[in-house]
Amino acid sequence: MSRTNFQELLDAGAHFGHLARKWNPKMAPYIFDQKNGIHIIDLHKTVVKIDEAAEVMKELARSGRKILFVATKKQAKEVVAEKALSVNMPSVTERWPGGMLTNFPTIRKAVKKMNTIDKMKEDGTFEKLAKRERLQVERQRAKLEKNLGSIRDMSRLPSALFVVDVQKEANAVKEAARLNIPVIAMVDTCCDPTPIDYVIPANDDATKSIELIMDILCKAIQEGLDERKLEKEKNDAEEPQEETVAEKPVKKLRPRKAAKVEPVEEAPVEAPAEAPVEAPAETPKTEE
C-alpha cells in the first residue's frame, strides 16, 4: 500500500515546478506538462519515489543508523528541524558548516567545546570567570548552539542525507558524494538530479509540500525505530528463558552420577570372603 496518494500531493501544491525557461533538461522524465510557462511535475512518479525513499529510511532507522536532514531555506528550516527532532535525527537548518562531513573530526571538536562550556556552568567554574570573559564564552556558546546544536549527539558520520533544495545545499551534496553517503532529496524542475541517489520530484519552495513529504518520511522512520525497539525487547525477553532451559538438564544429571558409583562400592565387599580359602596353605608349616 502506498504511503501517500495523488490527491494529497496535489492539494499541497507538490506538482508546481519552476518556470519553463529555468528548467534542467535532466528533469524531463519527471515533468508531466507545461502550463502558463510553468512546468508541472508528474505526481504519479512522485508517489512511487516517496515510497521508495520511505522504505530506505525505515530500514536505516531499523538498523540503528542516523539520517542527517539538511534544509537552510526559510520555507523549510522550521518544518525540517521540528520533524527531525520528533524522530531523534540530527539536522542542519541554519548554515551548512564547510567540511561538516569531509572534516568531521574538527566539527566534533567544536561540539566538545560547547559541551565543555555547559560543564563549566554546571560545576560553578563559569561563575568564577570575569564578567567580560563570561560574555565572550556565552556568545561563543550561542554561536555554536545555533550552527551545531542539532548535531551535538551525532558521534559519527550519518548513513544518509535528506536534502531540501539540491541547488541551495550543493556543498552538502558534494561532500556526501565524496564520502559515498547516499542522498535522498526533494528535487525541483530547475535542479540536476544526477548526483542524487533517491530523487523525489516535487515542489521544494512550498511549505505545505515540504511538510507533507517530511511527515510521510518521518512516519516511515518512526516505524523503523518502533520495529527496532520491539526486536530488542523480544531478544531481552528470550535471553532469561534460554538460561533456565540450560539449567534443567544439569539438575537431572546429578542423581545419575551417584547411582553409577554404588556398584563400584559393592565390588570390594566380596574380597574378604576369599581370604579363608588360602588358610590350608599354612598346614605344611605344622608338619615341620
N, C-alpha and C positions, 0 to 999 in steps of 0.2 A: 504494500500500500504506500502511495506517495505521501510525503511529509507535508506537502503544500498542494495547492491547486491553481489553475489558470486564473480563476476569478479573484482570488486573494491578491495575487501579484498585480493583476490589472487595477484593482481598487487602490493599491498602494502606489501606483504610477511607476512600477518597475520596468514598464515597456518603453518609456521615453528615453531615446538616445540623445546624442548631441546633434548639432547642425550637420547637415549632409556634407557641406563643404569642408568640415573639420574631421571627417571620418578617417579611420585607418582601414585600408583595404583588407588587412588580415582578419578583420572582424566580420567580413562578408558572410561567412557561414551562419552567423548568429543573427543576421538582420533579416527581418520579415518584409518590410516595405519602407517607403519614404512618403511622408505626409507633411505638407506645408514647410518643406525644406528641412524637416527633422526626421532622422531615421527611427524606425520602430523596431524594437528588439523582439525576436521570436520567443514568446514566453513558454511555448511547449518545450523548447530546448532548455530554457532556464529551469523549468521544473525538474527535468532529468538531471541537470548539472548540480542543482541544490541537493537532490537525493544522494548523488554520488559523493559530494563533499561532506554531507552529514554522516554518511557511513564511515568515511575515512576518519573524521573527527571522533566519532563514537569509539572506534577501535583504538585510537591513540589514547583516549581518556580511560578506556577499559584496561589498557596495559600500564597505566600509571604515568604516562608521558604528558609533557606540558606543551600547550599551543600558545604562541605569542600573538596577541591581537594588536594590529598597528592601524591607527586612524588619527591623523592630526588635523583634518579639516573640520571647520566649525559644525557642519551639519551632522558629522559622525562621532566626534570625540566623546560627547557626553553619553550617547547611547552605547557606544562600544565599551567605554570604561565601566558603565553600570552592569552591562550584560556579562562582561568578562569576570567582574568581581563576583557575580552571582554563582558562577561555576568554578570559582577559585583558580582562575587562569590569569597570567600576567598580561599587561597591556602597556602600550606606549601611545599616549594621546596628546602629548604636548609638543615635543620636538624630537625627531629621531637623532639620538646621540651618535655622531660619527664613530664607526668601529664598534658599535653595540654588539655585533656578532663576531666580526673578524678580530676584534681586540677585546674579547670578553673578560680576560683577567684584569685589565685596567678598570673596566666598568665595575667588577666585583670589589676592587679596592675602594672605589668611590662609595659603594653601598656599605662596606665595612666602616668607612669613615663616618657615615651617617649613623650607623649602629653604635659607634664609639661615643658620639655626641649624646645619644639617648642614654647610654650607660652613665655618662658624666652627670646627667640631670637626675638620674635615679640615686646614685651614691653620694650626691651632695657636692661633688667636685666643681660642678658648673657654678654653684653659688659663691665659691671662693674666688672665682675669677674677677678681674676688674670690670667695671661697668662697660668700658669700651670694648674689651675682649669678648664679653658676653654678647654684645650687639653683633660683633663680627661673626661669632660662632652661630648665632641664631639666623643671620642672613644666609650663611653658608648652608646651614641645615635646611632652611626653607627652599633654597635653590635646588639642593639635592633631592628633596622630597618631591618637588614639582616635576623634575626630569626623570627620577629613578625610583620614586616611591612605590610604583605599582609593580616593579620587578625586584624588589628587595628580597623576596623569598625564592627567586629563581637562581638556584645554586649551580646550574649547568645550562648548556645551550638548549634551546627549545627543539622539539622534534618536528615542528611545523610552524608556519606563519600564516595568519589570516590578515589580508590587507584590503582596505577600502581605498579605492583610487590608486591604481598602479602608477600613474604618471607622477602624482604628488609624493608617493612613497617609493620612488625609483631607487634610492640608496638602499633602502631595506631589502628590496627585491634583489639588487645586485649582490649584497653581502650574503644573502641566503643562497643565491646561485653558486657563489664561490665555495660555500661550505656544504653544498649538496643538501640543503634543507628544503623540503618540499614547500611550495607556496600555494595557498588557496586564496583566491581573490575575487572581489566583485569587479568586473571589467566592463567599462562603458564602450560605446562605439568609436570613441576617439583614441582608445588605447591599443597597445600592441599585446596580444595575448600569448605570444611566443614563449616568453620566459616563465609563464605561469603553468604550474603542474595541474591544477584543478580550477578551470575557468568557470565563473558564474556570471554569464552575460546579464547585466541588469543596470538600472539607473543608479549611479553612485553619488548623485547630487541631492536626491530627495530623502529627507529624514525618515519618512514613512517606509520607503523602500528598504533603506538600510536597517531600520528597526525590525521589519518583518523577517528579513533574511537572517539577521543576528538572532532573533528569537527562535527560529527553526533550528539553526545550527547549535545554539546553546542548549536547547532541549535534547538534541542528539548527544551532546557532551554529557549532560546530566544522566542520561540513560546509561552511558558507558561507565560513569562513576558509580551509579547505583548497582550495576551488574558486578563491578569490581568489589564493592562492599559486601554484596551477598556471597560472592565466591570466597572472600576472606573469612566471613562468618561461618560458612559451611566447612571450610578447611579447619578452622579453630575448633568447631564442634566435633569433627571426626577424629582429631588427634587423641583426646582422652579415651574414646571408645577403643581405639587400637591398642592402647596401653593395658586396659582391663582384659581384653581378649588374650593378650600375650601372657598375662599373669596366671590365668586359669590352668593351662596345662602344667605349669611349674608346680602348682599345689597338688595336682593329681599324681605326679611322678614320685613325690616323697615317700608315701607308704609302700610303693612297689620296690624301692631300693631296700627298705627294711625287710621285706618278705624274702628277698633273694639271699640275705645274709644268714637267715635261720638254718637252712640245710648245711651250711658250712660249719656252724657251731656244733651240730649233731655228730658230724663225722669223727672227731676225736674221742667221743664218749665210748665207742666200740673198742678202742685200742687197749684199755686196761683189761678187758675180758680175755685177750690173747696171752697175757703175761703168765698165768698159771700153767699154760701148756708147756713152757720151757723149763718147768721145775724138775722133771725126770732127768735132765742133763746133769744134775748135781749128784746122782746116785753113785757113779764111779768113784767119787771122792770118798764116800763112806767105806767102800771096799778096801781102800788103802789103809 
